[in-house]
């Protein structure tokens, strides 16, 4: 099991702004971030990076949250500009290795 910096706090039926707020920067609280879902059985996470202060962090997500992010990712409105990048699966031939 990986160590995570935070745990996502949204339900599968929450508004996109609440979902995006779960991935706000822990340093500057900015919502202008890029996020990539990393799919691992029983231990999925979202790798985030802030456009404002260049902080990087990871957020643990459960199965229902993974399903929400895959089927209905938050759209990037002006007040919640989270950009969900395509998911990756470690070890899959199409995935990039994780930066150390």
Secondary structure, 3 states (H helix, E strand, C coil): CCCCCEECCCCCCCCHHHHHHCCCCCCCCCCCEEEEEECCCCCCEEEEEECCCCCEEEEECCHHHHHHHHHCCCCCCCCCCCEEEEEECCCCCCCCCCCC
